[in-house]
Amino acid sequence: MHIPVLAREVLQGLDLKPGETVIDGTLGAGGHAALMLEATGPNGKLVGFDRDGRNIEISKKNLERFGERLSAINDSFAAMETYGLSADAILLDLGFSSMHVDEAQRGFSFMYEGPLDMRYDLRGDITAADIVNSWSRDDLATLFRRYGEDPNAQVIAKAITEARKEKRFVTTLDLADVVAAVVPRRGKLHPATFVFQALRIAVNDELGELEKGLQAAEKVLKAGGRIAIITFHSLEDRIVKQFFKESSVLETVTKKPIVPGQTEVLDNPRSRSAKLRIAKKK
Ligand SMILES: C[S@@+](CC[C@H](N)C(=O)[O-])C[C@H]1O[C@@H](n2cnc3c(N)ncnc32)[C@H](O)[C@@H]1O
């Protein structure tokens, strides 16, 4: 089950009141959404988005008790402006959910064998296998360097283009094994960690979606409303920090990002790289 990250800090930061309307741009399993629905009870509304139809179904089930107060939409948060919404608070909790990594079939994990897929939205047409099997060595190296910040980007790109001459990449382990053969293991991190991160970002255009989502959120938020964003790597955090800083209508509430304490990291290792930034609309 997915444990909501920085839950107390999100609730405090969004300062929700009964009757308010909240947008949860990343419903996932509905963990944060349940807490926000409780905070806005008895009649506040929550409109939730998720690109993944499976997670829409999971969150609807987990949030059944809130009845009509929840609307769940299978779309990207980048499209929120097209639904005629106006919100007192917005949350984006970026990236993948535990369900994605735990389900081998989705292709997000280098630990379990599954198709090399990594799409959040199964209606999308590019998979991780498409990228790995068709991009040039230079483009792969740039991808791993830019989105994975991987110091071994060149070596890995070369190994991939050599290996695929023999056999196309089909599964997650095909790729994890080729990377592990050329990159020495450092500490606890699997050698393919950054390659998988880079591919996931590219397959789902995560940075482009974030830019569009921030622009949409800024418009959809009411005056005095708050927005909270949880990021899991520096590329995303930089975009959020810069966007808040340059916006003429948002005021940054968190001078420094809020990070989880030791207890949370021990209880939920996925939270270890989380950073929360909050802004308020003037
Ligand atoms: C970290 S999980 C959210 C977990 C949720 N806060 C909870 O407590 O259960 C992120 C979710 O966002 C979804 N997602 C990723 N990018 C998205 C986007 N651009 N628009 C909508 N959903 C997205 C993923 O499918 C995933 O379910």
The ligand as an SDF file (V2000), in Angstrom:
LIG
                    3D

 27 29  0  0  0  0  0  0  0  0999 V2000
    3.4550    9.6050   -5.7610 C   0  0  0  0  0  0  0  0  0  0  0  0
    1.9980    9.0220   -6.4700 S   0  0  0  0  0  0  0  0  0  0  0  0
    0.7380    9.8700   -5.5840 C   0  0  0  0  0  0  0  0  0  0  0  0
    0.3510    9.2140   -4.3070 C   0  0  0  0  0  0  0  0  0  0  0  0
   -0.7980    9.8640   -3.5740 C   0  0  0  0  0  0  0  0  0  0  0  0
   -0.4760   11.2090   -3.1460 N   0  0  0  0  0  0  0  0  0  0  0  0
   -1.2270    9.0220   -2.3910 C   0  0  0  0  0  0  0  0  0  0  0  0
   -1.0980    9.4910   -1.2470 O   0  0  0  0  0  0  0  0  0  0  0  0
   -1.7000    7.8960   -2.5760 O   0  0  0  0  0  0  0  0  0  0  0  0
    1.9820    9.8530   -7.9940 C   0  0  0  0  0  0  0  0  0  0  0  0
    0.7950    9.5200   -8.9070 C   0  0  0  0  0  0  0  0  0  0  0  0
    0.7490   10.5280   -9.9030 O   0  0  0  0  0  0  0  0  0  0  0  0
    0.4320    9.9430  -11.1470 C   0  0  0  0  0  0  0  0  0  0  0  0
    0.9680   10.8700  -12.1500 N   0  0  0  0  0  0  0  0  0  0  0  0
    2.2360   11.0310  -12.5620 C   0  0  0  0  0  0  0  0  0  0  0  0
    2.3080   12.0470  -13.4440 N   0  0  0  0  0  0  0  0  0  0  0  0
    1.0470   12.5480  -13.5760 C   0  0  0  0  0  0  0  0  0  0  0  0
    0.4730   13.6030  -14.3280 C   0  0  0  0  0  0  0  0  0  0  0  0
    1.1930   14.3730  -15.1530 N   0  0  0  0  0  0  0  0  0  0  0  0
   -0.8550   13.8470  -14.1910 N   0  0  0  0  0  0  0  0  0  0  0  0
   -1.6280   13.0840  -13.3620 C   0  0  0  0  0  0  0  0  0  0  0  0
   -1.1210   12.0570  -12.6360 N   0  0  0  0  0  0  0  0  0  0  0  0
    0.1900   11.7940  -12.7400 C   0  0  0  0  0  0  0  0  0  0  0  0
    1.0340    8.5680  -11.1220 C   0  0  0  0  0  0  0  0  0  0  0  0
    0.3050    7.7060  -11.9670 O   0  0  0  0  0  0  0  0  0  0  0  0
    0.8770    8.1900   -9.6210 C   0  0  0  0  0  0  0  0  0  0  0  0
   -0.3000    7.4770   -9.4210 O   0  0  0  0  0  0  0  0  0  0  0  0
  1  2  1  0
  2  3  1  0
  2 10  1  0
  3  4  1  0
  4  5  1  0
  5  6  1  0
  5  7  1  0
  7  8  2  0
  7  9  1  0
 10 11  1  0
 11 12  1  0
 11 26  1  0
 12 13  1  0
 13 14  1  0
 13 24  1  0
 14 15  1  0
 14 23  1  0
 15 16  2  0
 16 17  1  0
 17 18  1  0
 17 23  2  0
 18 19  1  0
 18 20  2  0
 20 21  1  0
 21 22  2  0
 22 23  1  0
 24 25  1  0
 24 26  1  0
 26 27  1  0
M  CHG  2   2   1   9  -1
M  END
$$$$
